[in-house]
Amino acid sequence: QPAMDLYLLSLQIDSPLAHPSAKNFRPPSWPPPPDWAPILDAQGSPQCVYSDSSWPLDVWAGRPVSINFGDGYTKGERIDRVNADLLRQCVVWFLWGPRGRRSAGSLATGAFATIKPLFIVCAKAGIVATDLMRFDAIIDKVAASLAPSTFDYAITILHELLDAREQLGFCLLDQTSLARLAKLAPEHDAKQTLYIPPRIWSYQLSRLRECLGDYAKHQAQVAGCFEFCLNAYAHNYGSLKKALSSKTTPYRTPFTNQKSRPGIKYYGSFKLTADRFELTELIERWVGPFEDKKKQINRISQYLDLVSMAGLAYLLNFSLMRIQEGWNLRADCLLVERDEKFGDIYMLCGETTKTEPDADARWPVSKSVKLAIDAMKHIASLRMRCARELNSINLTAEDEANPYLISPQYEPWGSGNGKAYQTRPKSWNYQQVLDDYPQLLDSSQIILSEEDVRIARLITPGLGVEECKEGDSWRFAWHQLRRTGAVNM
């Protein structure tokens, strides 16, 4: 096998962590040694070693993303060690090769996810993937295992690996076997995203606005209540920092029905505090009644999450952003430019990575989005008060000054997130928000009428009969807001 020219290899990820002086900028040998660390964080600490069965890509992606090679713990199908090692070499080529992927996402859900089924089929058949071209029947099984939506991309990747066979020292499929695979391409009818019928679209928008308007009216009371709760926790635990790190001493929790003792003060159930700040009706209207046996203080965190999600949905309705673009907006994202002829022009500023990566993209929006931004900023600032006490999340001065609009529950009673602040939590989907917060939309208002179905089918002719029928409830998705907005325009 010819030696790989290591100078061909350099980490192509678009990240400040990828620079020529980094220890992982290129592998020390080909194939890389088992103990080589392919991924390092900002402090230079290894996140995994080459031989690990899964690699966490969080520090590059800014959110939880990992790839699993199938030869260790896996929820998916197993791959034997020899085939998994070949897959690892392919991944190193996809990341460090001359045409290396620029983002963790384009590797994990792109090249890696597209090519992995080939190795699963080989492992099941008991052959090594480099012998695949000798077995036509197994090539046919590979064709059946590839996703129809990415079949053409799989052919492109296999061509890329074939072109690199001299450097890699192996070949998966040659020209003849690739031609056989290409002939087995399935018919793929790309599904169009659903268009939301106007009546239902207008209704969800009016409810989002109502939720945000309610928050605006009660913002001072919410802030006062939140601050009171933080101070109560700080008093009982000794400091806010201790309250955030000592969740194992529940007897110090201030909102329980106990008699106060020296150094520890109890305030009874949280509903009494909500009553005091005149928030009970507001919280129960949007997230449901306080329940005696449940940890009642969670209700305020759930309410803050709901308002943040309503704000996000409102922004996506008006900006036509993709969910990840909206999810990663920061507090300073709203720009207002004064035009002599047209007056104030409102825009959102953020990062897009879909076609051409751009850290400073613009989306024109309605001026009404200020209501959503103000609510989300207010919630982010409340949670930043706790975040700055957590050493584990590597908060920077820039993060403090300009936080993300969507923030985890950092409060001492919240579910929390111990990951680095720059590693974004996984985005919720729109239907999940609506399922978790059934008070947001009245289920009777989103039942499809005959006219709703007629309009939905008119705009999306390929709709299956079962997907959209009279009497069903509409199922929402973020991307529907983008398509519906584009069609309406």
WOWOVEN-V704044 format. One record per pair of residues at least 12 apart in sequence whose C-alpha atoms are under 8 Angstrom apart, sorted by the first residue. I is the first residue (numbers start at 0). J is the second residue. Records with the same first field share a line. If there is no record, write none. Layout:
I->J ; J
This chain:
0->168
1->165 ; 166 ; 168
2->29 ; 166 ; 168
3->29 ; 166 ; 167 ; 168
4->166
5->25 ; 26 ; 27 ; 28 ; 29
6->25
7->96 ; 97
8->25 ; 26 ; 92 ; 95 ; 96 ; 97
9->24 ; 25 ; 95 ; 96 ; 97
10->23 ; 24 ; 25 ; 94 ; 95 ; 96 ; 99
11->94 ; 95 ; 96 ; 98 ; 99 ; 100 ; 101
12->59 ; 94 ; 99 ; 100 ; 101 ; 102 ; 103
13->101 ; 102
14->59
16->39 ; 40 ; 41 ; 59
21->43
22->43
23->36 ; 37 ; 38 ; 39
25->95
30->88
31->49
32->49
33->48 ; 49 ; 50
34->48 ; 49 ; 50
35->48 ; 49
36->48 ; 49
37->49
38->54 ; 56
39->58
40->58
41->58
49->87
50->84
51->71
52->67 ; 68 ; 69 ; 70 ; 71 ; 72
53->65 ; 66 ; 67 ; 68 ; 69 ; 71
54->66 ; 67
56->103
57->422
58->422
59->102 ; 103
60->102 ; 103 ; 104 ; 422
61->421 ; 422 ; 423
62->421 ; 422 ; 423 ; 424 ; 425
63->422 ; 423 ; 424 ; 425
64->103 ; 104 ; 107
65->107
66->107 ; 111
68->83 ; 86 ; 87
69->83
70->83
76->119
77->119 ; 122
78->118 ; 119 ; 122 ; 123
79->122
81->127
82->118 ; 121 ; 122 ; 127 ; 128
83->118
85->128
86->115 ; 118
88->167
89->160
90->111
93->106 ; 110
94->106
110->153 ; 156
113->145 ; 146 ; 149 ; 150 ; 152 ; 153
114->145 ; 153 ; 156
116->141 ; 144 ; 145
117->141 ; 144 ; 145
120->137 ; 140 ; 141 ; 144
121->137
124->137
128->171
129->169 ; 170 ; 171 ; 172
130->171
131->171 ; 172
132->171 ; 172 ; 173 ; 176
135->176
138->176 ; 179 ; 180
139->180 ; 183
142->180 ; 183 ; 184
147->184 ; 185 ; 186 ; 187
148->187 ; 189
150->184 ; 185
151->181 ; 184
154->177 ; 180 ; 181
157->171 ; 172 ; 177
158->177
161->173
190->461
191->459 ; 461
192->459 ; 478 ; 479 ; 482
193->455 ; 459 ; 479 ; 482 ; 483
194->455 ; 458 ; 459 ; 479 ; 482 ; 483 ; 486
195->455 ; 479 ; 480 ; 483
196->451 ; 452 ; 454 ; 455
197->451
198->451
199->444 ; 445
202->444
203->440
204->313 ; 316
206->439 ; 440
207->309 ; 310 ; 312 ; 313 ; 439
208->313
210->285 ; 306 ; 309 ; 439
211->306 ; 309 ; 310 ; 370 ; 371 ; 374
212->370
213->281
214->306 ; 374
215->370 ; 374
217->278
220->276 ; 277 ; 278
221->276 ; 278
222->381
223->276
224->272 ; 273 ; 276
225->381
229->410 ; 411
231->253 ; 264
232->251 ; 252 ; 253 ; 411
234->262 ; 263 ; 264
235->251 ; 252 ; 253 ; 262 ; 263 ; 264
236->251
239->385 ; 388 ; 411
240->388 ; 389
242->411
243->385 ; 388 ; 389 ; 410 ; 411
246->411
251->263
252->265
253->265 ; 266 ; 267
254->266 ; 267 ; 268 ; 269 ; 296
255->267 ; 268 ; 269
256->268
268->295
269->295 ; 296
270->289 ; 295 ; 296
282->298 ; 299 ; 302
284->438
285->302 ; 436 ; 438 ; 439
286->298 ; 301 ; 302 ; 305 ; 436 ; 437 ; 438
287->438
296->412
297->412 ; 413
300->408 ; 413
303->378
305->432 ; 436
306->374 ; 375
307->374 ; 375 ; 378 ; 404 ; 405
308->405 ; 432
309->371
310->371 ; 372 ; 374 ; 375
311->325 ; 326 ; 371
312->429 ; 477
313->368 ; 371
314->368 ; 371
315->477 ; 480 ; 481
316->480 ; 481 ; 484
317->364 ; 365 ; 368 ; 484
318->347 ; 362 ; 363 ; 364
319->362 ; 480 ; 481 ; 482 ; 484 ; 485
320->362 ; 481
321->477 ; 478 ; 481
322->426 ; 477 ; 478
323->426
324->349 ; 350 ; 351
326->404 ; 405 ; 426
327->349 ; 350 ; 403 ; 404 ; 405 ; 423
328->348 ; 349 ; 350 ; 403 ; 404 ; 405
329->349 ; 401 ; 402 ; 403 ; 404
330->372 ; 376 ; 401 ; 402 ; 403 ; 404
331->401
332->347 ; 348 ; 349
333->345 ; 346 ; 347 ; 348 ; 369 ; 372
334->346 ; 347 ; 348
344->363 ; 366
345->363 ; 364 ; 365 ; 366
346->361 ; 362 ; 363 ; 364
347->361 ; 362 ; 363 ; 364
348->360 ; 361 ; 362
349->361
372->404
375->404 ; 405
376->404
378->404
379->402 ; 403 ; 404 ; 405 ; 406
380->402
382->406 ; 407 ; 408 ; 409 ; 410
383->399 ; 402 ; 409
385->409 ; 410 ; 411
386->409
387->399
391->417 ; 418 ; 419
392->417 ; 418 ; 419 ; 420
393->419 ; 420
394->419 ; 420
398->420
407->424
428->476 ; 477
429->475 ; 476 ; 477
430->474 ; 475 ; 476
442->472
445->472 ; 473
446->469 ; 470 ; 471 ; 472 ; 473
447->467 ; 468 ; 469 ; 470 ; 471 ; 472 ; 473
448->469 ; 470
449->469
451->469
452->467 ; 468 ; 469
455->467
